[in-house]
Amino acid sequence: MSLFARKNQEPLNAGFASDKANVIDEIVSSEVISGQSISRESVSTDLVSEAQTPGLTKGLTQVQAKLSALNETGESGAASVLTPASGSVQKPRTMPIKLLIIDDDVDQRALTAEVLEDHFGQGSVSHAGTGREAMEQPLADFDLIISDYNLPDCTGLELLGRIQQKCKTPVIMVTGENVTEIAAEAIRRGATDYVVKMGEYFFTLPLVVEKNLTVIKLMRENESLRTDLEGALSAVQQTNQQLELSLRRVEEMAATDPLTGLYNRRHFSRVLEQMYDEANRYGNDLACLMIDLDGYKQLNDSLGHQVGDQILVVVGRILKDSMRKADVAARYGGDEFVLLLPQCDSNEAQQLGVRIREAYREQTRLMLNRDNGMSMSIGVASVSSNQPASGDELITRSDAALYVSKEKGRDRITLSGDGKRLAAAS
């Protein structure tokens, strides 16, 4: 077992990683088992001399070789010295970790791979020497990418941008340059971490990777929870919208005459008082037209209820086409209709009545295929002309004017007077 496997199976902490004396003591203490005589000074000299030269790989390899020699020559108890305590053994992972190392330095790449595979398991590390080679890898399949900042064909930041365009795999930036500006820029551009190759870098790298994998896992879980929450909220909003729509439909059904699509009498009575109060409050006029279809009962009896219903539908369509947005129309009875016209006096209401009556005559002529269409009688009253004390009294005045139109021969419009006289207009 290598030195890195031995170190990474034991609990990692900053004191252990930074204290070379621990490594020396372990090598020297092994003489008790192996029977070999290795002085602490010789080991320390070897480590220091090698660590102070660029050949870091050679120095670490020598340490591994010495430990390996001790294991091979020692008795059965030697295995226990190089075996981690039972309490420090890490739990096996349910899913293998896949890491990608991008570094053009072959020795550094190999040593980094060995350190990480000792910690995460054999076969967990893939590698690339250039940005181009890295982009040829299935980047989305890796759990984490460790990229050197200085690459022969691009910078680490440039490669980071390319990786982000291709997948969402997190990237740790590694460099030998302890430059704050580069570190900050890497983090701003989306790197998950920035590691400087200094000191006990190889001993702490597995911990750095472990930390980032944990953070990434938590971030993904939070993102998944957020997505689930947004989906749940969206579903609730859609349900609320559907309920509101259903409620509006129910309200419309309760307020609307199903045949003509106009308000029914019950809803009209509520609207009448509101519009009357507003007219009085703001000093505006309010006109009312009461309409009765001449000869409707006879036509209904002779041609049948289906034709009679078609006549009522025609009236509803004519009234809707003739109304302004602020006007209100309702089916008041069997063949009686009523219109409320805010800010209109009796004369303006009479002009509207004329257009409605002529449209009704023409459309029923075409529908019944006759030379002459059907007629209607209309009564008109208004707040300014009649000074009613309530909305109901306004309806009573217009209904009285309608009765006069019926008495005078039908097919006419009658304006309600001041209560003493009624003027008939043909």
Helices and strands as residue ranges (DSSP letters): H 3-9, H 14-18, H 20-29, H 31-34, H 40-51, H 56-73, H 78-81, G 86-88, E 99-102, H 106-120, E 125-128, H 131-135, G 139-141, E 144-148, H 156-166, E 171-175, H 180-188, E 193-196, H 201-255, H 265-282, E 286-293, H 296-303, H 305-322, E 328-331, E 336-342, H 346-368, E 376-382, H 383-386, H 391-407, E 413-416, E 422-425
